[in-house]
Amino acid sequence: MAEAAGGDRLKLWLLYAAAAAAVGVVGGLLGAAFLEGPALRGLRVAAALACGIQLLAFAALVALRDAPGSLFLIGWGGGILLRFMAVGVLAFWLQRTVALPLAATLLSFVFFLFVLLLLEPVFLRRGSRRKQ
């Protein structure tokens, strides 16, 4: 029974990972229509970073989905804290380097985090329906 639940969790995470990658690719393609040069590179880096952060946060949610309510909320809060810290660290780093443009990269990062965050409940709900 535990193996089946683990397999369902992995499948759910992989589905979310595929959706996150699709959001990153579509966002990168749309950004290419409006941005060029360093700003486009910043958007692509932001998309990759946001996907990585979101996959970590979603993995915690999937692992704690069936846990008692307080543990799930702790995992959810930890994911929120992770996102806030990632935005702060990225902003701090971007201010001290010329590798990527500050505004384009930071705004893209926050945009991708937000869009991917909105997808989380869709996938969590989908995973819980299978159990019922």
Phi and psi in radians as a Rosetta constraint file:
Dihedral C 1 N 2 CA 2 C 2 CIRCULARHARMONIC -1.160 0.35
Dihedral N 2 CA 2 C 2 N 3 CIRCULARHARMONIC -0.611 0.35
Dihedral C 2 N 3 CA 3 C 3 CIRCULARHARMONIC -1.149 0.35
Dihedral N 3 CA 3 C 3 N 4 CIRCULARHARMONIC -0.681 0.35
Dihedral C 3 N 4 CA 4 C 4 CIRCULARHARMONIC -1.123 0.35
Dihedral N 4 CA 4 C 4 N 5 CIRCULARHARMONIC -0.726 0.35
Dihedral C 4 N 5 CA 5 C 5 CIRCULARHARMONIC -1.134 0.35
Dihedral N 5 CA 5 C 5 N 6 CIRCULARHARMONIC -0.686 0.35
Dihedral C 5 N 6 CA 6 C 6 CIRCULARHARMONIC -1.125 0.35
Dihedral N 6 CA 6 C 6 N 7 CIRCULARHARMONIC -0.684 0.35
Dihedral C 6 N 7 CA 7 C 7 CIRCULARHARMONIC -1.149 0.35
Dihedral N 7 CA 7 C 7 N 8 CIRCULARHARMONIC -0.682 0.35
Dihedral C 7 N 8 CA 8 C 8 CIRCULARHARMONIC -1.142 0.35
Dihedral N 8 CA 8 C 8 N 9 CIRCULARHARMONIC -0.693 0.35
Dihedral C 8 N 9 CA 9 C 9 CIRCULARHARMONIC -1.114 0.35
Dihedral N 9 CA 9 C 9 N 10 CIRCULARHARMONIC -0.760 0.35
Dihedral C 9 N 10 CA 10 C 10 CIRCULARHARMONIC -1.121 0.35
Dihedral N 10 CA 10 C 10 N 11 CIRCULARHARMONIC -0.739 0.35
Dihedral C 10 N 11 CA 11 C 11 CIRCULARHARMONIC -1.096 0.35
Dihedral N 11 CA 11 C 11 N 12 CIRCULARHARMONIC -0.747 0.35
Dihedral C 11 N 12 CA 12 C 12 CIRCULARHARMONIC -1.090 0.35
Dihedral N 12 CA 12 C 12 N 13 CIRCULARHARMONIC -0.753 0.35
Dihedral C 12 N 13 CA 13 C 13 CIRCULARHARMONIC -1.142 0.35
Dihedral N 13 CA 13 C 13 N 14 CIRCULARHARMONIC -0.708 0.35
Dihedral C 13 N 14 CA 14 C 14 CIRCULARHARMONIC -1.146 0.35
Dihedral N 14 CA 14 C 14 N 15 CIRCULARHARMONIC -0.671 0.35
Dihedral C 14 N 15 CA 15 C 15 CIRCULARHARMONIC -1.093 0.35
Dihedral N 15 CA 15 C 15 N 16 CIRCULARHARMONIC -0.745 0.35
Dihedral C 15 N 16 CA 16 C 16 CIRCULARHARMONIC -1.144 0.35
Dihedral N 16 CA 16 C 16 N 17 CIRCULARHARMONIC -0.697 0.35
Dihedral C 16 N 17 CA 17 C 17 CIRCULARHARMONIC -1.076 0.35
Dihedral N 17 CA 17 C 17 N 18 CIRCULARHARMONIC -0.714 0.35
Dihedral C 17 N 18 CA 18 C 18 CIRCULARHARMONIC -1.131 0.35
Dihedral N 18 CA 18 C 18 N 19 CIRCULARHARMONIC -0.730 0.35
Dihedral C 18 N 19 CA 19 C 19 CIRCULARHARMONIC -1.140 0.35
Dihedral N 19 CA 19 C 19 N 20 CIRCULARHARMONIC -0.705 0.35
Dihedral C 19 N 20 CA 20 C 20 CIRCULARHARMONIC -1.118 0.35
Dihedral N 20 CA 20 C 20 N 21 CIRCULARHARMONIC -0.733 0.35
Dihedral C 20 N 21 CA 21 C 21 CIRCULARHARMONIC -1.112 0.35
Dihedral N 21 CA 21 C 21 N 22 CIRCULARHARMONIC -0.706 0.35
Dihedral C 21 N 22 CA 22 C 22 CIRCULARHARMONIC -1.104 0.35
Dihedral N 22 CA 22 C 22 N 23 CIRCULARHARMONIC -0.726 0.35
Dihedral C 22 N 23 CA 23 C 23 CIRCULARHARMONIC -1.080 0.35
Dihedral N 23 CA 23 C 23 N 24 CIRCULARHARMONIC -0.739 0.35
Dihedral C 23 N 24 CA 24 C 24 CIRCULARHARMONIC -1.101 0.35
Dihedral N 24 CA 24 C 24 N 25 CIRCULARHARMONIC -0.759 0.35
Dihedral C 24 N 25 CA 25 C 25 CIRCULARHARMONIC -1.173 0.35
Dihedral N 25 CA 25 C 25 N 26 CIRCULARHARMONIC -0.814 0.35
Dihedral C 25 N 26 CA 26 C 26 CIRCULARHARMONIC -1.107 0.35
Dihedral N 26 CA 26 C 26 N 27 CIRCULARHARMONIC -0.737 0.35
Dihedral C 26 N 27 CA 27 C 27 CIRCULARHARMONIC -1.095 0.35
Dihedral N 27 CA 27 C 27 N 28 CIRCULARHARMONIC -0.686 0.35
Dihedral C 27 N 28 CA 28 C 28 CIRCULARHARMONIC -1.141 0.35
Dihedral N 28 CA 28 C 28 N 29 CIRCULARHARMONIC -0.702 0.35
Dihedral C 28 N 29 CA 29 C 29 CIRCULARHARMONIC -1.179 0.35
Dihedral N 29 CA 29 C 29 N 30 CIRCULARHARMONIC -0.733 0.35
Dihedral C 29 N 30 CA 30 C 30 CIRCULARHARMONIC -1.141 0.35
Dihedral N 30 CA 30 C 30 N 31 CIRCULARHARMONIC -0.692 0.35
Dihedral C 30 N 31 CA 31 C 31 CIRCULARHARMONIC -1.108 0.35
Dihedral N 31 CA 31 C 31 N 32 CIRCULARHARMONIC -0.579 0.35
Dihedral C 31 N 32 CA 32 C 32 CIRCULARHARMONIC -1.127 0.35
Dihedral N 32 CA 32 C 32 N 33 CIRCULARHARMONIC -0.423 0.35
Dihedral C 32 N 33 CA 33 C 33 CIRCULARHARMONIC -1.296 0.35
Dihedral N 33 CA 33 C 33 N 34 CIRCULARHARMONIC -0.401 0.35
Dihedral C 33 N 34 CA 34 C 34 CIRCULARHARMONIC -2.032 0.35
Dihedral N 34 CA 34 C 34 N 35 CIRCULARHARMONIC -0.360 0.35
Dihedral C 34 N 35 CA 35 C 35 CIRCULARHARMONIC -2.072 0.35
Dihedral N 35 CA 35 C 35 N 36 CIRCULARHARMONIC 2.815 0.35
Dihedral C 35 N 36 CA 36 C 36 CIRCULARHARMONIC -2.626 0.35
Dihedral N 36 CA 36 C 36 N 37 CIRCULARHARMONIC 2.854 0.35
Dihedral C 36 N 37 CA 37 C 37 CIRCULARHARMONIC 1.080 0.35
Dihedral N 37 CA 37 C 37 N 38 CIRCULARHARMONIC -2.343 0.35
Dihedral C 37 N 38 CA 38 C 38 CIRCULARHARMONIC -1.083 0.35
Dihedral N 38 CA 38 C 38 N 39 CIRCULARHARMONIC -0.587 0.35
Dihedral C 38 N 39 CA 39 C 39 CIRCULARHARMONIC -1.150 0.35
Dihedral N 39 CA 39 C 39 N 40 CIRCULARHARMONIC -0.687 0.35
Dihedral C 39 N 40 CA 40 C 40 CIRCULARHARMONIC -1.196 0.35
Dihedral N 40 CA 40 C 40 N 41 CIRCULARHARMONIC -0.686 0.35
Dihedral C 40 N 41 CA 41 C 41 CIRCULARHARMONIC -1.095 0.35
Dihedral N 41 CA 41 C 41 N 42 CIRCULARHARMONIC -0.693 0.35
Dihedral C 41 N 42 CA 42 C 42 CIRCULARHARMONIC -1.099 0.35
Dihedral N 42 CA 42 C 42 N 43 CIRCULARHARMONIC -0.704 0.35
Dihedral C 42 N 43 CA 43 C 43 CIRCULARHARMONIC -1.098 0.35
Dihedral N 43 CA 43 C 43 N 44 CIRCULARHARMONIC -0.757 0.35
Dihedral C 43 N 44 CA 44 C 44 CIRCULARHARMONIC -1.165 0.35
Dihedral N 44 CA 44 C 44 N 45 CIRCULARHARMONIC -0.715 0.35
Dihedral C 44 N 45 CA 45 C 45 CIRCULARHARMONIC -1.123 0.35
Dihedral N 45 CA 45 C 45 N 46 CIRCULARHARMONIC -0.739 0.35
Dihedral C 45 N 46 CA 46 C 46 CIRCULARHARMONIC -1.077 0.35
Dihedral N 46 CA 46 C 46 N 47 CIRCULARHARMONIC -0.723 0.35
Dihedral C 46 N 47 CA 47 C 47 CIRCULARHARMONIC -1.091 0.35
Dihedral N 47 CA 47 C 47 N 48 CIRCULARHARMONIC -0.764 0.35
Dihedral C 47 N 48 CA 48 C 48 CIRCULARHARMONIC -1.148 0.35
Dihedral N 48 CA 48 C 48 N 49 CIRCULARHARMONIC -0.764 0.35
Dihedral C 48 N 49 CA 49 C 49 CIRCULARHARMONIC -1.117 0.35
Dihedral N 49 CA 49 C 49 N 50 CIRCULARHARMONIC -0.762 0.35
Dihedral C 49 N 50 CA 50 C 50 CIRCULARHARMONIC -1.116 0.35
Dihedral N 50 CA 50 C 50 N 51 CIRCULARHARMONIC -0.699 0.35
Dihedral C 50 N 51 CA 51 C 51 CIRCULARHARMONIC -1.086 0.35
Dihedral N 51 CA 51 C 51 N 52 CIRCULARHARMONIC -0.754 0.35
Dihedral C 51 N 52 CA 52 C 52 CIRCULARHARMONIC -1.093 0.35
Dihedral N 52 CA 52 C 52 N 53 CIRCULARHARMONIC -0.813 0.35
Dihedral C 52 N 53 CA 53 C 53 CIRCULARHARMONIC -1.079 0.35
Dihedral N 53 CA 53 C 53 N 54 CIRCULARHARMONIC -0.804 0.35
Dihedral C 53 N 54 CA 54 C 54 CIRCULARHARMONIC -1.135 0.35
Dihedral N 54 CA 54 C 54 N 55 CIRCULARHARMONIC -0.639 0.35
Dihedral C 54 N 55 CA 55 C 55 CIRCULARHARMONIC -1.151 0.35
Dihedral N 55 CA 55 C 55 N 56 CIRCULARHARMONIC -0.642 0.35
Dihedral C 55 N 56 CA 56 C 56 CIRCULARHARMONIC -1.140 0.35
Dihedral N 56 CA 56 C 56 N 57 CIRCULARHARMONIC -0.831 0.35
Dihedral C 56 N 57 CA 57 C 57 CIRCULARHARMONIC -1.126 0.35
Dihedral N 57 CA 57 C 57 N 58 CIRCULARHARMONIC -0.698 0.35
Dihedral C 57 N 58 CA 58 C 58 CIRCULARHARMONIC -1.218 0.35
Dihedral N 58 CA 58 C 58 N 59 CIRCULARHARMONIC -0.598 0.35
Dihedral C 58 N 59 CA 59 C 59 CIRCULARHARMONIC -1.054 0.35
Dihedral N 59 CA 59 C 59 N 60 CIRCULARHARMONIC -0.708 0.35
Dihedral C 59 N 60 CA 60 C 60 CIRCULARHARMONIC -1.133 0.35
Dihedral N 60 CA 60 C 60 N 61 CIRCULARHARMONIC -0.718 0.35
Dihedral C 60 N 61 CA 61 C 61 CIRCULARHARMONIC -1.137 0.35
Dihedral N 61 CA 61 C 61 N 62 CIRCULARHARMONIC -0.726 0.35
Dihedral C 61 N 62 CA 62 C 62 CIRCULARHARMONIC -1.148 0.35
Dihedral N 62 CA 62 C 62 N 63 CIRCULARHARMONIC -0.706 0.35
Dihedral C 62 N 63 CA 63 C 63 CIRCULARHARMONIC -1.140 0.35
Dihedral N 63 CA 63 C 63 N 64 CIRCULARHARMONIC -0.589 0.35
Dihedral C 63 N 64 CA 64 C 64 CIRCULARHARMONIC -1.756 0.35
Dihedral N 64 CA 64 C 64 N 65 CIRCULARHARMONIC 0.101 0.35
Dihedral C 64 N 65 CA 65 C 65 CIRCULARHARMONIC -1.013 0.35
Dihedral N 65 CA 65 C 65 N 66 CIRCULARHARMONIC -0.705 0.35
Dihedral C 65 N 66 CA 66 C 66 CIRCULARHARMONIC -1.621 0.35
Dihedral N 66 CA 66 C 66 N 67 CIRCULARHARMONIC 0.041 0.35
Dihedral C 66 N 67 CA 67 C 67 CIRCULARHARMONIC -1.321 0.35
Dihedral N 67 CA 67 C 67 N 68 CIRCULARHARMONIC 2.875 0.35
Dihedral C 67 N 68 CA 68 C 68 CIRCULARHARMONIC -0.955 0.35
Dihedral N 68 CA 68 C 68 N 69 CIRCULARHARMONIC 2.683 0.35
Dihedral C 68 N 69 CA 69 C 69 CIRCULARHARMONIC -0.851 0.35
Dihedral N 69 CA 69 C 69 N 70 CIRCULARHARMONIC -0.718 0.35
Dihedral C 69 N 70 CA 70 C 70 CIRCULARHARMONIC -1.196 0.35
Dihedral N 70 CA 70 C 70 N 71 CIRCULARHARMONIC -0.626 0.35
Dihedral C 70 N 71 CA 71 C 71 CIRCULARHARMONIC -1.184 0.35
Dihedral N 71 CA 71 C 71 N 72 CIRCULARHARMONIC -0.697 0.35
Dihedral C 71 N 72 CA 72 C 72 CIRCULARHARMONIC -1.078 0.35
Dihedral N 72 CA 72 C 72 N 73 CIRCULARHARMONIC -0.745 0.35
Dihedral C 72 N 73 CA 73 C 73 CIRCULARHARMONIC -1.158 0.35
Dihedral N 73 CA 73 C 73 N 74 CIRCULARHARMONIC -0.612 0.35
Dihedral C 73 N 74 CA 74 C 74 CIRCULARHARMONIC -1.116 0.35
Dihedral N 74 CA 74 C 74 N 75 CIRCULARHARMONIC -0.739 0.35
Dihedral C 74 N 75 CA 75 C 75 CIRCULARHARMONIC -1.110 0.35
Dihedral N 75 CA 75 C 75 N 76 CIRCULARHARMONIC -0.702 0.35
Dihedral C 75 N 76 CA 76 C 76 CIRCULARHARMONIC -1.142 0.35
Dihedral N 76 CA 76 C 76 N 77 CIRCULARHARMONIC -0.795 0.35
Dihedral C 76 N 77 CA 77 C 77 CIRCULARHARMONIC -1.108 0.35
Dihedral N 77 CA 77 C 77 N 78 CIRCULARHARMONIC -0.659 0.35
Dihedral C 77 N 78 CA 78 C 78 CIRCULARHARMONIC -1.089 0.35
Dihedral N 78 CA 78 C 78 N 79 CIRCULARHARMONIC -0.665 0.35
Dihedral C 78 N 79 CA 79 C 79 CIRCULARHARMONIC -1.139 0.35
Dihedral N 79 CA 79 C 79 N 80 CIRCULARHARMONIC -0.706 0.35
Dihedral C 79 N 80 CA 80 C 80 CIRCULARHARMONIC -1.095 0.35
Dihedral N 80 CA 80 C 80 N 81 CIRCULARHARMONIC -0.778 0.35
Dihedral C 80 N 81 CA 81 C 81 CIRCULARHARMONIC -1.081 0.35
Dihedral N 81 CA 81 C 81 N 82 CIRCULARHARMONIC -0.721 0.35
Dihedral C 81 N 82 CA 82 C 82 CIRCULARHARMONIC -1.034 0.35
Dihedral N 82 CA 82 C 82 N 83 CIRCULARHARMONIC -0.758 0.35
Dihedral C 82 N 83 CA 83 C 83 CIRCULARHARMONIC -1.137 0.35
Dihedral N 83 CA 83 C 83 N 84 CIRCULARHARMONIC -0.786 0.35
Dihedral C 83 N 84 CA 84 C 84 CIRCULARHARMONIC -1.065 0.35
Dihedral N 84 CA 84 C 84 N 85 CIRCULARHARMONIC -0.763 0.35
Dihedral C 84 N 85 CA 85 C 85 CIRCULARHARMONIC -1.114 0.35
Dihedral N 85 CA 85 C 85 N 86 CIRCULARHARMONIC -0.695 0.35
Dihedral C 85 N 86 CA 86 C 86 CIRCULARHARMONIC -1.105 0.35
Dihedral N 86 CA 86 C 86 N 87 CIRCULARHARMONIC -0.730 0.35
Dihedral C 86 N 87 CA 87 C 87 CIRCULARHARMONIC -1.111 0.35
Dihedral N 87 CA 87 C 87 N 88 CIRCULARHARMONIC -0.767 0.35
Dihedral C 87 N 88 CA 88 C 88 CIRCULARHARMONIC -1.108 0.35
Dihedral N 88 CA 88 C 88 N 89 CIRCULARHARMONIC -0.785 0.35
Dihedral C 88 N 89 CA 89 C 89 CIRCULARHARMONIC -1.130 0.35
Dihedral N 89 CA 89 C 89 N 90 CIRCULARHARMONIC -0.757 0.35
Dihedral C 89 N 90 CA 90 C 90 CIRCULARHARMONIC -1.102 0.35
Dihedral N 90 CA 90 C 90 N 91 CIRCULARHARMONIC -0.765 0.35
Dihedral C 90 N 91 CA 91 C 91 CIRCULARHARMONIC -1.089 0.35
Dihedral N 91 CA 91 C 91 N 92 CIRCULARHARMONIC -0.744 0.35
Dihedral C 91 N 92 CA 92 C 92 CIRCULARHARMONIC -1.058 0.35
Dihedral N 92 CA 92 C 92 N 93 CIRCULARHARMONIC -0.793 0.35
Dihedral C 92 N 93 CA 93 C 93 CIRCULARHARMONIC -1.180 0.35
Dihedral N 93 CA 93 C 93 N 94 CIRCULARHARMONIC -0.734 0.35
Dihedral C 93 N 94 CA 94 C 94 CIRCULARHARMONIC -1.142 0.35
Dihedral N 94 CA 94 C 94 N 95 CIRCULARHARMONIC -0.534 0.35
Dihedral C 94 N 95 CA 95 C 95 CIRCULARHARMONIC -1.229 0.35
Dihedral N 95 CA 95 C 95 N 96 CIRCULARHARMONIC -0.383 0.35
Dihedral C 95 N 96 CA 96 C 96 CIRCULARHARMONIC -1.831 0.35
Dihedral N 96 CA 96 C 96 N 97 CIRCULARHARMONIC 0.117 0.35
Dihedral C 96 N 97 CA 97 C 97 CIRCULARHARMONIC -2.399 0.35
Dihedral N 97 CA 97 C 97 N 98 CIRCULARHARMONIC 2.814 0.35
Dihedral C 97 N 98 CA 98 C 98 CIRCULARHARMONIC -1.957 0.35
Dihedral N 98 CA 98 C 98 N 99 CIRCULARHARMONIC 0.233 0.35
Dihedral C 98 N 99 CA 99 C 99 CIRCULARHARMONIC -1.113 0.35
Dihedral N 99 CA 99 C 99 N 100 CIRCULARHARMONIC -0.656 0.35
Dihedral C 99 N 100 CA 100 C 100 CIRCULARHARMONIC -2.412 0.35
Dihedral N 100 CA 100 C 100 N 101 CIRCULARHARMONIC 2.608 0.35
Dihedral C 100 N 101 CA 101 C 101 CIRCULARHARMONIC -1.225 0.35
Dihedral N 101 CA 101 C 101 N 102 CIRCULARHARMONIC 2.348 0.35
Dihedral C 101 N 102 CA 102 C 102 CIRCULARHARMONIC -1.047 0.35
Dihedral N 102 CA 102 C 102 N 103 CIRCULARHARMONIC -0.994 0.35
Dihedral C 102 N 103 CA 103 C 103 CIRCULARHARMONIC -1.113 0.35
Dihedral N 103 CA 103 C 103 N 104 CIRCULARHARMONIC -0.884 0.35
Dihedral C 103 N 104 CA 104 C 104 CIRCULARHARMONIC -1.101 0.35
Dihedral N 104 CA 104 C 104 N 105 CIRCULARHARMONIC -0.734 0.35
Dihedral C 104 N 105 CA 105 C 105 CIRCULARHARMONIC -1.220 0.35
Dihedral N 105 CA 105 C 105 N 106 CIRCULARHARMONIC -0.822 0.35
Dihedral C 105 N 106 CA 106 C 106 CIRCULARHARMONIC -1.186 0.35
Dihedral N 106 CA 106 C 106 N 107 CIRCULARHARMONIC -0.749 0.35
Dihedral C 106 N 107 CA 107 C 107 CIRCULARHARMONIC -1.127 0.35
Dihedral N 107 CA 107 C 107 N 108 CIRCULARHARMONIC -0.693 0.35
Dihedral C 107 N 108 CA 108 C 108 CIRCULARHARMONIC -1.127 0.35
Dihedral N 108 CA 108 C 108 N 109 CIRCULARHARMONIC -0.721 0.35
Dihedral C 108 N 109 CA 109 C 109 CIRCULARHARMONIC -1.071 0.35
Dihedral N 109 CA 109 C 109 N 110 CIRCULARHARMONIC -0.835 0.35
Dihedral C 109 N 110 CA 110 C 110 CIRCULARHARMONIC -1.130 0.35
Dihedral N 110 CA 110 C 110 N 111 CIRCULARHARMONIC -0.688 0.35
Dihedral C 110 N 111 CA 111 C 111 CIRCULARHARMONIC -1.069 0.35
Dihedral N 111 CA 111 C 111 N 112 CIRCULARHARMONIC -0.855 0.35
Dihedral C 111 N 112 CA 112 C 112 CIRCULARHARMONIC -1.130 0.35
Dihedral N 112 CA 112 C 112 N 113 CIRCULARHARMONIC -0.708 0.35
Dihedral C 112 N 113 CA 113 C 113 CIRCULARHARMONIC -1.026 0.35
Dihedral N 113 CA 113 C 113 N 114 CIRCULARHARMONIC -0.757 0.35
Dihedral C 113 N 114 CA 114 C 114 CIRCULARHARMONIC -1.141 0.35
Dihedral N 114 CA 114 C 114 N 115 CIRCULARHARMONIC -0.812 0.35
Dihedral C 114 N 115 CA 115 C 115 CIRCULARHARMONIC -1.100 0.35
Dihedral N 115 CA 115 C 115 N 116 CIRCULARHARMONIC -0.767 0.35
Dihedral C 115 N 116 CA 116 C 116 CIRCULARHARMONIC -1.204 0.35
Dihedral N 116 CA 116 C 116 N 117 CIRCULARHARMONIC -0.562 0.35
Dihedral C 116 N 117 CA 117 C 117 CIRCULARHARMONIC -1.129 0.35
Dihedral N 117 CA 117 C 117 N 118 CIRCULARHARMONIC -0.652 0.35
Dihedral C 117 N 118 CA 118 C 118 CIRCULARHARMONIC -1.171 0.35
Dihedral N 118 CA 118 C 118 N 119 CIRCULARHARMONIC -0.422 0.35
Dihedral C 118 N 119 CA 119 C 119 CIRCULARHARMONIC -1.376 0.35
Dihedral N 119 CA 119 C 119 N 120 CIRCULARHARMONIC -0.389 0.35
Dihedral C 119 N 120 CA 120 C 120 CIRCULARHARMONIC -0.953 0.35
Dihedral N 120 CA 120 C 120 N 121 CIRCULARHARMONIC -0.894 0.35
Dihedral C 120 N 121 CA 121 C 121 CIRCULARHARMONIC -1.083 0.35
Dihedral N 121 CA 121 C 121 N 122 CIRCULARHARMONIC -0.565 0.35
Dihedral C 121 N 122 CA 122 C 122 CIRCULARHARMONIC -1.062 0.35
Dihedral N 122 CA 122 C 122 N 123 CIRCULARHARMONIC -0.796 0.35
Dihedral C 122 N 123 CA 123 C 123 CIRCULARHARMONIC -1.329 0.35
Dihedral N 123 CA 123 C 123 N 124 CIRCULARHARMONIC -0.622 0.35
Dihedral C 123 N 124 CA 124 C 124 CIRCULARHARMONIC -1.143 0.35
Dihedral N 124 CA 124 C 124 N 125 CIRCULARHARMONIC -0.699 0.35
Dihedral C 124 N 125 CA 125 C 125 CIRCULARHARMONIC -1.142 0.35
Dihedral N 125 CA 125 C 125 N 126 CIRCULARHARMONIC -0.704 0.35
Dihedral C 125 N 126 CA 126 C 126 CIRCULARHARMONIC -1.071 0.35
Dihedral N 126 CA 126 C 126 N 127 CIRCULARHARMONIC -0.744 0.35
Dihedral C 126 N 127 CA 127 C 127 CIRCULARHARMONIC -1.175 0.35
Dihedral N 127 CA 127 C 127 N 128 CIRCULARHARMONIC -0.585 0.35
Dihedral C 127 N 128 CA 128 C 128 CIRCULARHARMONIC -1.369 0.35
Dihedral N 128 CA 128 C 128 N 129 CIRCULARHARMONIC -0.418 0.35
Dihedral C 128 N 129 CA 129 C 129 CIRCULARHARMONIC -1.157 0.35
Dihedral N 129 CA 129 C 129 N 130 CIRCULARHARMONIC -0.613 0.35
Dihedral C 129 N 130 CA 130 C 130 CIRCULARHARMONIC -1.089 0.35
Dihedral N 130 CA 130 C 130 N 131 CIRCULARHARMONIC -0.562 0.35
Dihedral C 130 N 131 CA 131 C 131 CIRCULARHARMONIC -1.262 0.35
Dihedral N 131 CA 131 C 131 N 132 CIRCULARHARMONIC -0.509 0.35
